[in-house]
């Protein structure tokens, strides 16, 4: 017998003579099947509209619960074969196909049963051609297995992706070359910026030409703020490094940066894990169940005491009495399940879940319900899921995978076995958000995430509180590295209300004002010209009149002289 369902062939034509039991290809004996609630499962309806091989294939594929169906033609007398493949890997993975009747008839169609019925521990009308396997490897003499081709934890801090079998040597070392390249790039980027600003704001004594931003206050302010940020030490760090000079970066007389590669290499050797903190925004908590999530430009560096008044919880429904040793689910049992709904309600957060008929122990019941609900595509698409468990008193509990006020679950029976048969008169309980303060300042909870409220130094500081107790939870240190600070400064410079935008707006307004002044002056010149032309015309007319008078007087004087 093969314990992984792979086919075993024994030579000879009379198995009984050899003390063996004849079996069929792909079948195996003495196996068992236990439902794993964390694995996908689901149900499809086969009726007169899709009871062909193609219809069954399409129905399974549309259900999208972790099994794909294809049809293979082998070219024989009965060429078509329905092939079902699981998307799950790992030696513990197997498949069970159960069929039930409908409309009150618990017996499934005999032809469908003969075609699809498959139970590793019972009737095997399908043949298993390939068993799921786990990834097996040996790390320094220790056998390691993984259900997928990804192996994490075998080597601390290293994730492996296994592509083929064979032997290989894995060398884990500090990537000092990439770090050196990044630090060198940081220095070069600053020097490029420094040179550009000097070109724009400086004066060339040889050409006697000043830069286009010579004397511009905004450009000078940008340069000064960037240099000031680079010159200060980083507050809030818990490591051994707090300044750029400690990793070999220093300002020169001309305002540029220079990198001492020897000093950088020593820092990499002695304080490799602390170097990243010099450049990025980093948060560290003294409580292992509290982790730093994110921050904003408004978050101030420092060390803050954390106090939790309410821990986040999950929405759940808990049975009010223990389950029986065996619970029977009737055929055609369907429930309406609402998971992680909002206010107002969203239709996609409610789905009809088919509960497979059968007799279940409490553990089997929990596993089956978890798998049936999580197999609904609407829930998986939304990232919603449940965990089903049997409590210490034997009662059944369904919990949402989410935490907080948006975590809830409601189960209402629709047909067949009722919800009360499993949960009695239990009422659903909605989840609550984490609540508390950070550094004594108000904070807002959303699920397990606590975010510092606006107005204080912890504004935007996000902390994930994944467990523990209420009360004081130690301290959280937050620091802003040089690259993070420069990024915030750049956002301020380039933002819609930043320094450069304000300066640009001012220059554009000045240009508009000069344009208006030019237009007004041009209009004034037109008026002056008009006035001068009018005065010239009047003067010309007056001179012409005077010339006429002169001619008249001359004639008169001449006549008078002649008479005398």
Secondary structure, DSSP 8 states (H G I E B T S, - for coil): --TT------SSS-GGGGT-----TT--SS------TTS--------TTS-SHHHHHHHHHHH-SSEEEEEEE-SSTT-EEEEEEES--STT----B-----TT--S--HHHHHHH-B-TTS-B-S---S----EEEEETTEEEEESSSEEEEEETTEEEE--SSS---------HHHHHHHHHHHHHHHHHHHHHHHHHH-EETTTTEE-TTTT-HHHHHHHHHHHHHHHS--SS--SS--SGGGGTEEE-TTS-EEE-HHHHHHHHHHHHHHHGGGTSEEEEESSTTEEEEE--TT---EEEEEEEEE-----EEE-SS---SSEEE-TTEEEEEEES--SS--GGGEEEEEE--EEE-HHHHHHHHHHHHHT-HHHHHTT--EEEEE-TTS-EEEEESS-STT--EEEEEEESS-THHHHTT---B-----EEEETTEEEEEETTEEEE-TTSTTTT-EEEE-S--SEEEEEEEEEE-HHHHHHHHHHHHHSTTSHHHHHHHHHHHHHHHHHHHHHHHHHHHHHHHHHHHHHHHHHHHHHHHHHHHHHHHHHHHHHHHHH-
